[in-house]
Structures are given as C-alpha cells and as structure tokens.
Amino acid sequence: MLLILPPLVQPNTFYPSTTHLAAYLNSVGINTSQLDLSITLLDRILTPLTLKNLFSKVQTNKLNRRQRSVLANSDFYTDNVEQVKSFLQGNNTELAPLFASLAYWQNMPRLDNEEELSWNYGSSGTIDRAKHLCSLFIKNICELLEALDPNFQFIRYAERICTYLPSFDILQSELQKPSSPIVSLMLNLLDNRLKIEHPDFVGLSIPFPGNLLMALHIARHIKAHYPNTKIIMGGGYVNTELRQITDTAIFDYIDYLCFDDGELPLRHIIEGKPLIRTITCENNTLVRHNLDNRSTESIYTTNGNIHLTDGLNLDKYFNFTDSTNAMHRLWSDGRWNKMMLAHGCYWHKCAFCDTSLDYIGNYFPHNISRVVDIMEQFITETGCHGFHFIDEAAPPAKLKALADEILRRKLRVSFWTNIRFDRSFTAELCSLLAKAGCIAVSGGIEVASPRMLKLINKGVTIDSVRDSLRHLSNSGIMVHAYLMYGFPTQTIAELYDSLATVRNFFAEGLLQSAYWHRYAMTCHSHSGQHPEQYHTQLIDNTPNSFANNEIAFTEEHQPEWENFTAGLNLATYNFMRQVGFDFPIKKWFK
C-alpha cells in the first residue's frame, strides 16, 4: 500500500495521518509506504529550472500590480530561490544578516517597513527577521503562480471552491478542464513513485478542503494509468463533510471512502475482511458498511516496533514565518512531531463543537508510557525533540503523567498542545509542565461573558479561566486563546463585555496571543442538531448530495456580525502588542 498526502499543507513538518497509518499497517505485516506529495511538489516548484519554466507560461495580461513586479524581477527570484529555500530548511545560517537586510529585497513587493520589522524582531532577532523576509519571498512566488493556476495557493489548493460543495458538479467541472502546469508537474512527481512501487492500494488522506481537488486529480490519473490499483480516500475532510453523501459520482475516481480512525478500515480492505466504517458503490448504489463501528487500533495500542517516517525525505521540509504572532508561528515554524495523548475530547459537551463525530465524542486516553516510547522513536528517526500534541483538549491528568514520565526518563524535549482552561491547571501542575518542556498552550475561551459561557455549555467560568491563565503564564508557558462571536442570541453588549474581558487578560499578562472566529453552525454540533434550543431556525435542513457540514440558519434580531470582524481583529492585534488598553471598547468598531 502507498499512502499519499495530496498537495497542499504546511511545509514545515509532515502531516501525521500518513505517518501514523503507515507505522500501524507495517506493524501488522502490511507492506506500506508513504508519500508526502505536498512537500514534494513545493520542493520541485522552488527550484530555478522549474520557476523559469513556470514563469515563462504566465500570461502578463492577467496580472495584478504585485504579480507584475515579481515577473519583472523573475531573475531575482530564480537566482535566489535555492539559497532562500535552503536557509528556511535550517541551512546556511551565515546568510541571515544578508537576508535580514531590507536593502537586499528592495525589488520585492509585499515588504514590511523598517519600523515594523524592528518592533517585531528588535536588534537581536536577525535569524527570525531573515526567515520572515524569506517567507515573504516565497509568498510572492506563489502569488504569481496563482495567475498560472487560479486554484493554486500556498499551503492549500482550490480551497475556495472546495470549502462548500453541495454537489459534485463543481469538482466534475474542474476535472474536465485541461490540467494546469502545476497539476501536470504534480502528476509527473507522482508517476516517479508509482513506477517504482506499483502499489496494489493507494490511500489518499484528505485532512482539509485544500487537499480534495488534487486528490481527485491523483485518483483519476491512477485509474487511467494503473487500472489494477484500488484507491481509498479518507481523512478529516471525509469524516466531517461526506458522512451523508448520496451522489455516486466520486466513485468514478475512487473505490472506497473510509471514515473515522483509518487503521482498521484500511486493514480490513487490504486483508479482505468484512468492511467497517467504509462506503462503496455497487451497481450505482452506495453501500454503507458498519459506519457506527467504534473498534479501534493504532500505534498507541500496538506493542510492536514501529517506524514512523519511512519514505519521507525529512530534509525537504522548511519553516515559513509570514506571521509575527508568536503562537501562529508555532504552526508553521519548526519541525514538530505530531502525537496525541488521548482520542477525542474528555469534555465533549460544547454546543458549537462537532461532538457527534467520533474524533471528538469518542474519548479514551492513551497509555502514557507508550506515548513516551513513541516520542523517543520520533527523536531517533527525525533528530527532532519538538512535539505538538494535537489533542482536541489534552486531559490534565494525562499531561501530568506525561510530564512525570519525561522527567523520569530525563528527556530533553519541548512540546505544546490544546487544552481547556479549567481549574485542573493549578500552579503546581503548570510548574511541572514547564519543567518537563511545555512551552505553549492554546485553548478556547470562546465567549468571555457569563451568560454565553453557560449557554454554550463550556464548563468553565470567567474566574476559572483567569486562574488557569495566571498559573500557565506565571510558569512561563505562552497562552493563545480561541475566541468566538456570533453565537445565537449573543448581543452586541455581550460582545463588548467579551472583548473587555480579553483586554483585561492581556493587560494582566495572562494572555500572549488570541484570535477571533465567527460562529458557524454545523450539522454535527448540538446547536445544529437542536436549533430550537438556541432560538434559531434552519433555512433548509435537506442534506446535500455531496458535502454536508455548515448549516445556514436565521435568528430573530441577529446583529450584522460582519461589521465587527475588523474591529475585533484590530483591537486584539493592539492588545498583543501591549497597547490600546485605555482605548474605549466601542471605539474599536467606529
């Protein structure tokens, strides 16, 4: 079996789906390899020869001002791309002073000014400043390539058309168009691997909408040129969007749709066992095979030796630091080995969250000794001591056990994760986590007003959140907060109160980073499944034939929330810089 991650995702580290699945399947005797086609494609694009070829195909009459500037200075980009990429891969650090100089990039659009750079990096942040400017260099290249292929975006592909797909028709239309140079390049890279391996099965992992269209290009190519290979599609997008699918058109490209944890569904397909958590198409009719099955196996439950990164070219990954937000940078800057302490969320009661889905609602913790064994295996294979625990909400008791085990084994690691700001995060626990290597946490404050916290069933209070934030920050652990606005029945006054509370948290040094999200009702959440409890009405509850997730709804006296987005972001941006605390809350929205 060959597991493929289609383009495009973040370039700084390997996405965990294929590594975890391949390690498990190999541990049970199924010969499995993996291909990160996302980093493979980006690595090939960012070469002088490929860029020259792609730039020569750009039609100048379709360019905006910034794209014209990049094309006019194409030699600058082709001459520098290898060194810039190598620098972002952690090599040639002696180039940092050169790359940190604005004078070096004088012909490049999308530049910060000297005041902005000095504010963010000061006089001692030469390497960080250089990485930021090199990232803007890469971003300019990618923006020009959008003129060559409108679906191309850095770290995503065709996300704009794949985010909402009520039917398969839009994808069908895209697939009928001539392949763009980007798609053709990707398929050539795919062929290089397929001609070597000739897999019986190909598994396509689709974590995000920005992977879907490329996955279908891959599937169509395999069907045409390797007709004996069976194609399986799964991943986060499939789990979230395609559970109610009735359209059979996607099965012209694939043979199986797998849901939830993929280890056992894949194993059953390959070994010819009764299918579980799988949809097939038989005689033009969709057949659902044991979709409610909750049995699970993974690298956390097996006892055998595992290899996590076989088939991945680790030196191709590169950091990308286009954001100066310290917490946002953790997502894109640095090689993080991704793991989990537990399956699902130990709370799984928030009204806005997709708690009916298995990956959230089906909670069970992993054995911490086994988790740390896998951490040590990751360190051996990658040489990387950084870990991102991708839990929905890392359980405090498991975090304590993790810290104790890390300290007992005398490991030198750094890690960060997502948590709930509940009272379990005492001063003692936070101090222990920091000692073991915890550098940051993120968590949902959501709506920082008492009535709304109770309505969304968050299970915390403003006081308990403040206590948790204080203990984390006092221990030197950076804290990022997810914030939400527009939940049904929320008033403008409550939004102002929420922003005021967030402002106070920043002013007290309890928060270092935050980001606002507009509430979206989904069919997998309690608020979407019981809209009447939140005084809302669904505009149309008829399922789409292809993708189903976000639901359109109405409510009486709903504010025009789009008018508040810019003000929330501007206020929070200033709070993160420790300014604007005396500015009246309402004036951020004038």
Residue pairs with C-beta under 8 A, 6 or more apart in sequence:
1 25
1 30
1 31
1 32
1 33
1 199
1 200
1 201
1 202
1 203
1 266
1 270
2 32
2 33
2 34
2 35
2 193
2 194
2 197
2 199
2 201
2 202
2 203
3 17
3 18
3 21
3 22
3 32
3 33
3 34
3 35
3 202
3 203
3 205
4 18
4 34
4 35
4 37
4 190
4 202
4 203
4 204
4 205
4 215
4 218
5 14
5 15
5 17
5 18
5 34
5 35
5 36
5 37
5 38
5 205
5 207
5 211
6 37
6 38
6 157
6 204
6 205
6 206
6 211
6 212
6 214
6 215
6 218
7 37
7 38
7 41
7 42
7 157
7 186
7 211
7 214
8 38
8 41
8 42
8 153
8 154
8 155
8 156
8 157
8 210
8 211
8 214
9 15
9 38
9 155
9 156
9 207
9 208
9 210
9 211
10 155
10 320
10 331
10 332
11 38
11 39
11 42
11 155
11 317
11 318
11 320
11 332
12 317
12 318
12 319
12 320
12 332
12 333
12 334
12 335
12 336
13 317
13 334
13 335
13 336
13 337
13 338
14 36
14 39
14 309
14 312
14 314
14 317
15 36
15 38
15 205
15 207
15 338
16 338
16 339
16 390
17 205
17 207
17 235
17 236
17 262
18 34
18 35
18 36
18 203
18 205
19 34
19 308
19 309
19 312
19 338
20 263
20 298
20 299
20 308
21 32
21 34
21 203
21 205
21 262
21 263
21 266
22 32
22 33
22 34
22 308
22 310
22 311
23 299
23 306
23 307
23 308
24 263
24 297
24 298
24 299
24 302
24 306
25 32
25 263
25 266
25 267
25 270
26 32
26 306
26 307
26 310
27 299
27 302
27 304
27 305
27 306
28 267
28 302
30 267
30 270
30 271
33 197
33 199
33 310
33 311
34 310
34 311
34 312
35 190
35 193
35 311
36 312
37 186
37 189
37 190
37 214
37 218
38 211
39 313
39 316
39 317
40 189
40 313
40 316
41 182
41 185
41 186
41 189
43 85
43 316
44 50
44 185
44 189
45 51
45 54
45 141
45 145
45 182
45 185
46 81
46 82
46 84
46 85
46 138
46 141
47 81
47 82
48 78
48 79
48 81
48 82
50 185
51 74
51 77
51 78
51 81
51 141
52 74
52 78
53 181
54 145
54 148
54 181
54 182
55 71
55 74
55 77
55 78
55 144
57 148
57 181
58 67
58 71
58 144
58 147
58 148
59 147
60 68
60 71
62 147
63 71
63 144
63 147
65 109
66 109
66 110
66 140
66 143
67 143
67 144
67 146
67 147
69 107
69 108
69 109
70 77
70 108
70 109
70 140
70 141
70 143
70 144
71 144
73 107
73 108
76 107
76 108
77 137
77 140
77 141
80 137
81 141
83 92
83 95
84 99
84 134
84 137
84 138
85 138
85 318
86 92
87 93
87 95
87 96
87 99
87 130
87 131
87 134
88 131
88 134
88 135
88 138
88 318
88 319
88 320
89 315
89 316
89 317
89 318
89 319
90 318
90 319
93 127
95 130
96 126
96 127
96 130
97 126
97 130
98 104
98 130
99 130
99 131
99 133
99 134
100 126
100 127
100 129
100 130
100 133
102 111
102 114
102 117
102 133
105 111
105 133
105 136
105 137
108 136
108 137
108 140
109 140
110 136
110 139
110 140
110 143
111 133
111 136
112 120
112 132
112 133
112 136
117 129
117 132
119 577
120 129
120 132
120 324
121 128
121 129
121 132
128 321
131 319
131 321
131 333
132 321
132 322
132 324
135 319
135 320
135 321
135 322
136 322
138 154
138 320
139 154
139 322
142 152
142 153
142 154
145 152
145 182
146 152
146 153
148 180
148 181
148 182
149 180
149 181
149 182
149 183
151 157
151 158
151 160
151 161
151 174
151 180
151 182
151 213
152 180
152 182
153 159
153 160
153 210
154 320
155 210
155 320
156 208
156 209
156 210
156 211
157 210
157 211
157 213
157 214
158 174
158 209
158 210
158 212
158 213
158 214
159 208
159 209
159 210
161 170
161 171
161 174
161 213
162 171
162 209
162 210
162 212
162 213
163 209
164 547
164 550
165 171
165 241
165 544
165 546
165 547
166 544
166 545
166 546
166 547
167 247
167 544
167 545
167 546
168 247
168 249
168 250
168 545
168 546
171 212
171 213
171 216
171 250
172 249
174 213
175 213
175 216
175 217
175 220
179 187
179 217
183 214
183 217
186 214
186 217
186 218
187 217
187 218
187 221
190 218
190 221
191 221
191 225
194 222
194 225
194 226
198 226
198 229
199 229
200 228
200 229
200 230
200 270
201 229
201 230
201 231
201 232
201 266
201 269
201 270
202 218
202 219
202 222
202 229
202 230
202 231
202 232
203 232
203 233
203 234
203 262
203 266
204 215
204 218
204 219
204 231
204 232
204 233
204 234
204 235
204 254
205 211
205 234
205 235
205 262
206 212
206 215
206 233
206 234
206 235
206 236
206 237
206 238
207 235
207 236
207 237
208 236
208 237
209 237
209 241
211 235
211 237
212 237
215 233
216 250
216 253
219 231
219 233
219 253
219 254
220 253
222 229
222 231
223 231
223 253
230 255
230 256
230 269
231 253
231 254
231 255
231 256
232 254
232 255
232 256
232 257
232 258
232 266
232 269
233 250
233 254
233 256
233 257
233 258
234 257
234 258
234 259
234 262
234 265
234 266
235 262
236 359
238 257
238 258
238 259
239 259
239 260
239 357
239 358
239 359
240 354
240 357
240 524
240 549
241 547
241 548
241 549
242 257
242 546
242 547
242 548
243 259
243 291
243 548
244 523
244 543
244 544
244 548
245 257
245 279
245 286
245 545
245 546
245 547
245 548
246 286
246 543
246 545
247 545
247 546
248 281
248 284
248 285
248 286
249 546
250 257
250 546
251 280
251 281
251 286
255 280
256 265
256 269
256 275
256 278
256 279
256 280
257 278
257 279
257 280
258 265
258 266
258 269
258 277
258 278
259 265
259 277
259 278
259 279
259 291
259 358
260 277
260 357
260 358
260 359
261 277
261 296
261 298
261 343
261 358
261 359
263 296
263 297
263 298
264 276
264 277
264 293
264 295
264 296
264 297
265 275
265 276
265 277
265 278
267 273
267 297
268 274
268 275
268 276
268 278
269 275
269 278
274 289
274 290
275 289
275 290
276 289
276 290
276 293
276 295
277 289
277 290
277 291
277 293
278 289
278 290
278 291
279 286
279 287
279 288
279 289
279 291
280 286
280 287
280 289
281 287
294 358
294 362
296 343
298 343
299 306
299 308
299 374
300 340
300 366
300 367
300 370
300 371
300 374
301 366
301 370
306 374
306 377
307 377
307 381
308 374
308 377
308 378
308 381
309 378
309 381
309 382
314 335
314 382
317 335
319 332
319 333
319 334
320 332
320 333
321 329
321 332
321 333
322 332
323 329
323 332
325 513
325 576
326 478
326 512
326 513
327 440
327 442
327 478
327 480
327 512
327 513
328 513
328 515
330 336
330 388
330 416
330 440
334 386
335 382
335 384
335 386
336 384
336 386
336 387
336 388
337 375
337 378
337 379
337 382
337 384
337 386
337 387
337 388
338 387
338 388
338 389
338 390
339 371
339 374
339 375
339 378
339 387
339 388
339 389
339 390
340 366
340 389
340 390
340 391
341 365
341 366
341 368
341 371
341 389
341 391
341 394
341 395
341 398
341 399
341 402
341 417
342 363
342 364
342 365
342 366
342 391
342 394
342 395
342 398
343 359
343 362
343 363
343 364
343 365
343 366
344 358
344 359
344 360
344 361
344 362
344 363
344 364
344 392
345 353
345 355
345 360
345 361
345 363
345 391
345 392
345 393
346 363
346 365
346 393
346 395
347 393
347 420
347 459
348 355
348 360
348 361
348 363
348 392
349 355
349 457
349 459
349 526
350 444
350 446
350 456
350 457
350 458
350 459
350 526
351 455
351 456
351 457
351 487
351 525
351 526
351 527
351 534
352 446
352 456
352 484
352 487
352 519
352 521
352 525
352 527
353 360
353 525
353 526
354 360
354 522
354 524
354 525
355 361
355 524
355 525
355 526
356 524
356 525
356 526
356 529
357 524
359 392
360 392
365 395
365 398
366 398
368 398
368 401
368 402
368 405
369 405
371 402
371 405
372 402
372 405
372 406
372 409
372 411
375 387
375 406
375 411
375 413
376 409
376 411
378 384
378 387
379 385
379 411
379 413
385 411
385 412
385 413
385 414
386 413
386 414
386 415
387 413
387 414
387 415
387 416
388 415
388 416
388 417
389 415
389 416
389 417
389 418
390 417
390 418
391 417
391 418
392 418
393 418
393 419
393 420
393 443
394 417
394 418
394 419
396 419
396 422
396 424
396 425
396 429
397 424
399 417
399 419
399 429
399 433
399 438
400 429
400 432
400 433
402 436
403 432
403 433
403 435
403 436
403 438
404 432
404 436
406 413
406 436
406 437
407 435
407 436
411 437
412 437
413 436
413 437
414 437
414 438
414 439
415 436
415 437
415 438
415 439
416 438
416 439
416 440
416 441
416 442
417 438
417 441
417 442
418 441
418 442
418 443
419 425
419 441
419 442
419 443
420 443
420 444
420 459
420 460
421 443
421 444
421 445
421 460
421 464
421 465
421 468
421 469
422 459
422 460
422 464
422 468
423 464
423 467
423 468
425 467
425 468
425 471
425 472
426 471
427 471
427 474
427 475
429 471
430 471
430 472
430 474
430 475
430 477
431 475
433 475
433 477
434 475
434 476
434 477
438 477
439 477
439 478
440 477
440 478
440 479
440 480
441 472
441 477
441 478
441 479
441 480
442 479
442 480
442 481
442 482
443 479
443 480
443 481
443 482
444 458
444 481
444 482
444 483
444 484
445 465
445 481
445 482
445 483
445 502
445 514
446 452
446 453
446 456
446 458
446 482
446 483
446 484
446 487
447 453
447 456
447 458
447 483
447 484
447 485
447 487
447 490
447 494
447 498
448 462
448 465
448 483
448 497
448 498
448 499
448 501
448 502
449 462
449 494
449 497
449 498
449 501
450 461
450 462
451 494
452 487
452 490
452 494
452 498
453 460
453 461
453 462
455 487
455 489
455 534
456 487
456 527
457 526
462 501
466 505
466 510
469 479
469 505
469 510
469 511
470 508
470 510
472 479
473 479
473 509
473 510
473 511
473 512
478 512
478 513
479 510
479 511
479 512
479 513
480 511
480 512
480 513
480 514
480 515
481 502
481 505
481 511
481 513
481 514
481 515
482 514
482 515
482 517
483 498
483 502
483 514
483 515
483 516
483 517
483 568
483 572
484 516
484 517
484 518
484 519
485 495
485 498
485 516
485 517
485 518
485 519
485 561
485 564
485 568
486 518
486 519
486 559
486 561
487 519
487 527
487 534
488 519
488 521
488 527
488 534
488 535
488 536
488 553
488 555
488 558
489 534
489 535
489 555
490 559
491 559
492 559
492 564
495 559
495 564
496 585
496 586
499 568
499 571
499 585
499 588
500 585
502 511
502 514
502 572
502 575
503 571
503 575
503 580
503 581
503 585
505 511
506 514
506 575
506 576
506 578
506 581
507 575
507 581
511 575
512 576
513 576
514 572
514 575
514 576
515 572
516 565
516 568
516 569
516 572
518 561
518 562
518 565
520 550
521 527
521 528
521 531
521 536
521 550
521 551
521 552
521 553
522 528
522 549
522 550
522 551
523 529
523 543
523 548
523 549
523 550
523 551
524 549
526 533
527 533
527 534
527 536
528 551
531 537
531 538
531 553
534 555
535 555
535 556
536 553
536 554
536 555
537 553
537 554
537 555
538 551
538 552
538 553
539 551
539 552
539 553
539 554
540 552
541 551
563 589
564 589
567 588
567 589
568 588
570 588
571 580
571 583
571 585
571 588
574 580
574 583
575 581
